């Protein structure tokens, strides 16, 4: 996670707690909104987790990556989002020095999200560029191994950031604030590994994905103009399925970048121009809100997810052999 670096001696004195002059009704309303946002984040991502784990039809390599993203978003909703929103409402860090270090340690979940999005881009590119090779090489087991490696590497990296910048031994905590201070070397390393590298992978591969998807669309139109054999129909349906998956995941990536870019732009500008602390909190909140938005993208664009929600809410998943229920439908594309 590319965390903001501050000059401790010059700026720390500026960050004392300030009391909000708001009425009790507004104060209560803010906490009700906080609870609603956290609840939406947890419930939405929990529905994705249950859906993919329970229904056998959804056990695909792509959906394993989606599951990894949902798990990281769910954990963000538990460990990071409530703390971040309380920090914003109170205009003060009220959780103490050691919890400040723990908070930034769990911020590694946001790194996991960025690399999972990059892995989804790799998965879609391979599926569209060479579908036969993809089906023979990429499996659920291999994808799970890659996911575990991603989680371990991301968490170890975040521990290293905290350790080598002295935040485990003596967390630098401004009065009433919580910041992770990085030296110049680690600031560059963190910017490259947490932002530039995954963003480059996402942009390059999704550019290639949409070029390939456009070619597939042209091929499908040509097939529609001629009498097709059964094999051609299957191929056309497969193309449409992969193209739709690429489109939906492209929307997922676009939303992620919209939520991510303000934070890293702030991180780049904070040492160049004087920016307000309130701005820092706002861009950090926007980064966290990506975990809330993701489940709604699936609900809007994936019929299988809406079917799964209905089965979960009506408790049909507790029936015998519920894992074998057809959630894709006869004409639904592969997710």
C-alpha positions, 0 to 999 in steps of 0.5 A: 500500500502506497502510504503517505509520507509526512515530515514529522517535525514540521507537520505533526503539530498540525494534526491535533484532534478537532471537535466537530460542531455538529448536533447530536442528531447529525452525529447519530445519522453519521454513525447510522450511515457508517453501519449501513455502508459496512453492512452492505460491504459485508453482506454483498461480499459474503453473498459472492463468497457463499455463491462461489463456494456452494455451487459447483457450476461456479467452480471455475478459475476466473471465479476463484479469482473473484472469490479471492477479491470478495474475501479481501473486500469482506475483510476490508469491511470488517477490519479497515472500513469501520475504523476508517469511517470512525476516524473520519466522523470523530476527526481524530484517531481514538484507537491508540498507537499499537492499533495504528500499526495493526491498522496499517498491517491490515491495509495489505488487504488493499494490496491483495485487491490490486494484484487480484485485479491484475490476475483477473486481467491475466486470466481474461487475456489468456482465455480470449487470446488462446482459449484452447491452451487456457482450457488445457493449462489453467485449472481451479487448482493452479489458480488457487495456488496462485491466489495463496501465493498472492496473499502470502506475498502481499502480507509479507511485503506489508510486514516488511514495510512496517518493519523496515520503517520502524513502525512495529518498534515505535509507531510514529503517531501524530497527536490524534492521528495515525500515519505510516511514515516511509523513508524515501527508498521505501516510498519509491519501492512501495509506489512501484510495487503497489501501484505502477506495476499492477496498474501497468499489467491491468492497462496493457492486458485489458487493452489487449483483451478489448482488441481481441473481444472486438475481433471476436465480435466481428467473427460472430457477426460473420458466423451469423451471416452464414449457415452454421454447424453445431460446432460453429454455434458452440464456438460462437456461444463460447466467444460471446461468453468470454467477451461478456466476462471480459466486459464485466470484469473490465467494468470491475477494473474501471471502478477499481481504478477510479477508487484507487487513482485519487489516493496515489495521486495524493501520495505523489503530491503530498510532498510537493504541495501542502494538502489538507488532512481532510483530503487524505481521509477522503481519498482513503475512504474512496479507496475503501468504498471499492470493496462496497461497490464490487458486489453491486457490479456482479448483481447488475451484470451477472444473472447467475449472481442474482439467481444465487442470491435468491437461492441463499435468501430463500435458504434453498442452499440448505437442501440436499444436493443444493451444490448441483443446482443449475445457477447458470441457466440454459442460455446464460453464459459462463461467468 
